[in-house]
Amino acid sequence: MKRKLLSAILCASMVAASLAGCGSTAAKEEATVENEATPAGDAADDTADDSASDGKLVVGFAQIGQESGWRDAETMSIQTYAEEHADTVELKFADAQQKQENQIKAIKSFIEQDVDVIGLAPVVETGWDQVFAEAQDAGIPIILLDRTADVDESLYATFIGSDFIEEGKLAAQNMAELIGGKGKIVELEGTVGASAATDRKTGFDEEIAANYPDIEIVASQTGDFTRAQGKEVMESFLKSNPDIVGVYAHNDDMALGAIEAIKEAGLKPGEDIKTVSVDGVKGIFEAMVAGEANCTVECNPLLGPLFFETAAKLKAGESVEKWVKSVDGVFTSDIAADVIDDRAY
Ligand code: AHR
């Protein structure tokens, strides 16, 4: 029974706070603090039975953190699904606060608790082999959600998410159109080592190099997917490159930060400096409607239902595709006003 007690403590600290608040800032902060105080790896125990789940699908999810509006939307999608299906689903949710070591601790804790399926949005691509092998040895399938991990395919069941290289290509094509195929541009990269950053850079840079010889990427630096760092890095870009005509940001939050920096520099975002970013969050639609942003390549964060449906299939021993690819669109400022009210995140 010791395990039940510790499981309850873990739920109280890592899960219930998140589920109860379901997206509210206060609840997220509470969950974050508790995760820190109760590292997932310390909280687990394996000395008792698993009857507390009552036949429910028990899923552990190791989230990256709260770096962007997109991430908040993904968390909300997962937690809302669990809340609405509480009779059949139990979610153990960990917020890793951007640290891989916290995600690894959470996975180890989920293994100790013998969950049915583990979900992970890997903060970075590398460094997962050992803990994935531990999950495999315990017979627990891993679902990679939204970001990929650089491991042998046999170590995870499936990846659910977008094609980040394609997103980068689409961003490059739209940037080229916006600036008439020529000019100096800058690039705000996501978290170093994250598949979303690496692949969006690859797709964009390769497309520019292959098809647009008169476009020059004069600076490229990480803004860690946050609005604050997007602004900070853009400020320094503007100082050393006063003649740029475009900024490509690996996510909308960094683009929104860059827009602030452009305005503070006395320039007009959306006109003097064109913007293309990725995600499709409400804030970038508002900026497009205001004429301060030009284009966003959508990346769907509302993956909760598909995640749990896939987990249920895995628990039932059914086969799933290795990559369940999201279908995403591209939105430009000329249609932003028509679609903004329909945006779900
Ligand atoms: O992995 C998806 C990316 O992570 C989103 O584009 C970004 O906003 C988030 O932080």
Boltz pocket constraint, residues with backbone or C-beta under 6 A from the ligand:
constraints:
  - pocket:
      binder: B
      contacts: [[A, 67], [A, 68], [A, 69], [A, 70], [A, 71], [A, 146], [A, 147], [A, 196], [A, 225], [A, 250], [A, 251], [A, 252], [A, 253], [A, 278], [A, 279], [A, 299]]
      max_distance: 6.0
